[in-house]
Amino acid sequence: MLNGRRRGGQGVCVIVNVVVRDNNVDQALKALKKKMQREGVFREMKLRRAYEKPSERKAREKAEAVRRHRKLLRKRLDREGY
């Protein structure tokens, strides 16, 4: 998704705008990095550095789903108390 294209599917293009105020480029860069982090650009770049076999991808995605589910259960336990 780095260039707005996904292989075999619909292309997704997200336009990110960052306003530079008072020539403060450092603050604008910080805002840009935060937005890119939220969009998952850095994570996807890391994943695309090397080829990932389909079996490895499936295992990684399953592990991520398990982590998300456990995190949801932890939050629910904290919130509801049982």
Secondary structure as GFF3:
##gff-version 3
##sequence-region A 1 82
A	DSSP	alpha_helix	25	39	.	.	.	ID=ss1
A	DSSP	alpha_helix	41	47	.	.	.	ID=ss2
A	DSSP	alpha_helix	54	80	.	.	.	ID=ss3
###
